[in-house]
Amino acid sequence: MPQSMGKFATQNKPTRAKANSLQRTRRFLRSSTGFPGRVRPLIDHLLTLFSIPCLLCGQSQRQAASICIDCTRDLPWLPKGCPNCAIPWPLHQKTRCGALHLAFDECRAAFVYEFPVQALIVSFKDFEQLHLGRALSVCLAHGPLRSEQKPDRLVPVPSHRQRLRERGFNPAALIAKDLSHQLAIPLSSRLIQKVNATSPQKFRSRAARLHHQSNPFVLNQAVPGEHIAVVDDVVTSMATVHQVSQVLKSGGARRISVWSIARALPRQTPAGQA
């Protein structure tokens, strides 16, 4: 870069205070609270007018997801795979999803659950970085869901009231709310209730999750003939979304799609091991 251009860029570089102010403005606009669905497209357009650092690399950008084009391209996007469980075909033989008799009909996810998406989701869920959930929701809406048939409503996987008190919010509900605004799909956050507290799934083995007999979810209203999308942050063993789908099918749902930010993949056996 010529010296004169470098000097110009340095002189016109936004101050840290200005950058922080822009970031606060974008976070306020990014919050879906208080904005009717018809206003959301305008808010998303306004977000592109503010140039702030990329969430991952710090480069100045104006993308709706607050992640620059280069970093967006490098994210661990989930390759095409089985429409039922979303596992990429090379790993699909390890899932045996056809033998599991899953209650849902299809699964869609944006990313593989690995760095940096894993770190973003953990920060969103465990450290209340709610703007990260919004950014990932934009990626999901503009990525694999762009060409999907719209369901009749979105239903987030519910949290038990004890977990809500501990965390203060339900991550799946916030993701579903963002998707509802972006895709203009009705949201039913209270259609399903979790009545029994269970230990976090991450502390259970895959076999224990899939063979857990008692279903902790109940349906508050029948849904005859409806196509419903169940929304969660991460799909791992499929046990939770399977249980939610069971109660929806028992209530008359015609078709159930599972929409998730990320999909955890089966561990690959190292070469030379059985």
Secondary structure, DSSP 8 states (H G I E B T S, - for coil): --HHHHHHHHHTS--HHHHHHHHHHHHHHH--TT--GGGHHHHHHHHTTS-EE-TTT--EE--TTSS-HHHHHHS-B---B-TTT--BHHHHTTT-GGGTT-SSSEEEEEEES-TTHHHHHHHHHHS--HHHHHHHHHHHHHTTTTTS---SEEEE----HHHHHHHSS-HHHHHHHHHHHHHT--B-TTSEEE-S----GGGS-HHHHHT--S--EEESS--TT-EEEEEEEEESSSHHHHHHHHHHHHTT-SEEEEEEEEE-------TT--
